[in-house]
Amino acid sequence: MVSPATIQLNLIWISQGDNAEKKALAKTKADEALAALKNGTEFSVVARQYSEDTSAENGGEIQGEFHEGDLDPSMSKAISSLAVGEYSEIVEFTSGYYIMQIRERTEKRQLAFEEVSENIKAHLQEQQHAQLESDMEQTLLDQFGFTVYDKTLRQLMKEAVSGNEVSS
């Protein structure tokens, strides 16, 4: 098994607005934010001042991590070669202008057997349990001579066999 590459981002987002005039003002604002970064102002300070994203209040810090393929290709391209702490140029995307900073990056790696053995065991047990449940259901149907034609009825029977309450 392979652990995928991940990144954590800080973000400055500036809305383009709904007309050409607002878009031009937004581009000017994005240019100012990028200039402030290039002049050495910390990303978190610039994000608080310029970003319109909800993350602005915490310095542009986006919670969670992103895997390869989570981001739009234009955004992925803009940050693919950045090192931790570096920021992108301005990226125009659907609703606004983005400047992204890499907060943390982990490369994809092969997981050691010890790291995945419990997950493999659990997965195999789940598969075995599902097969036994299906076999038991079929045995009961055969034993009592039932034939189930309706998919909904079959689903209700599965729920009843597994101990879930069935509501009408």
N, C-alpha and C positions, 0 to 999 in steps of 0.2 A: 504494500500500500504506500501511497505517496501523499505527503502532506502538501497541500497546494501553497503556492506563493501568496502572501497576503500583504496588504498595505493599510496603514492608518493615515488618514488625511486631516489636514486643516484646510478650511475653505473660505474664500471670499466670493460671494455671489452678489451681483448687481443686476436687478431686473431691467430688461430692455423697455418695458412699458408697452403701450398699445398703439403707438404711432411713431412716425419718423423723427419728430422733434424729441420725444422722450428717449428714443433709441440713441440719438446723438448725444444727449445729456448723459445717458448711462455709459456710453463709450468714453466720454471725457472723464467721468468719475472713475471708471476702471483704469484708464491711463494714469490718473493721479495716484491711485492705489499702488499700481505697479511701480511708478516713479518713487513713491515713498519707500517701498521695499528695496529698490535698487540703491536708494540713498542710505540704507542701513537700518531703517526703522523695523523693529521686531514685527513678525507676522501677526502676532496676537493683537498688537496695538493697531495695526492697519485694519485688521478684520473688525475690531470694535468700532473703528471710525467710519469705515466705508461699506462693510458688508450689510446686505439686507436679509441675509439668511438668519434663521433662528439661532444658529450657532454663534452669531456675532458676540453675544453677551459673554460667552466663554472663550473668546479669542479665536473663533472659527473652528474649534475642535469638533470634528464629527465623531460621534460615538460609534464603536464597532470597527470591524475591519472589512475590507473588500478583497475578493478573490479575483484572479484573472478572469476576464469576461463579465464581471459585474458592472463595469463602467462602459459607457458608450465608447466606441473605437477612437473617436476624436479626442476624448479625455484621456483614454489609456495611452495614446500616442504621445500626448503632451507631457505625461509624467513618467513614461516607461524608463527613461534613462536618468531620472533624477535620483540623487543620493538623499539620504535622510537629512532633513533641514533645508533642502533646496526647494524652490518654488517654480511653478510653471510660468510661461508667458500667459497672456490673456487668451482664453478659449471661449469662442462664441458658440453657444449651444442653445437651442430652442428658445428658452425664455429669458436668457440673460448672458452675462459675461462672468466667467469663472477664472479665478486664480487659485491654484491648489498647491499645497505644500505637503511634502512627505514627512509625516511625523515618525513613522516606524515602518520598516520593511523586513519581511522574512522571505527567504528564497524557498522554493519548493525543495523537498528533500524526501529521500526514501526513509520510511519509518522502520525502526528496528522491530524484530519479532516481539520483543518484550512489550513494546508500546501498543501493539495491535492484537496480541493474543487474546485478551479478554473480550475485545469487540468481535473477533472472529468466533470465539466460543458462543457468545450471546447470539450472534447472527445464526449460527448453525442450530442452536437450541430453538430459536424462533421458527426456523424452517421445519425442524423436526416436529415441533408442537403443532404447527399448521397442518402438516401432512397427517399426523395422528388424528387430529380433530376431524379432518375431512374424511379419513378412512372410517372413523367411528360413526360419523353421520351417515355415510353410505351403508355401513353394516346395519345400523338401526333401520334405515329405510328399507333395505332388502329383507331384513328379518321380519318386519311387519307388513311387507308387501306394498309399501307406498311408492308411488311415482310422483315426483314433484315436477310440474310443468311450468309453473309460474315462478319467475325469477324473484319477485317480491316475496312470495311465500317462502322460497328457499332462504332468502336473506333473513326473514323473521325467524325461521327455524334455527339458523346459525346463531342469531342473537340469543334465542332461548336456551340453546345448548351451552353457550358460553357463559350463561348466568346473568346476562343483561336482562333488565326488565323490558318487556315489549309493551309499548303504549299504542293505543289505537287513535 
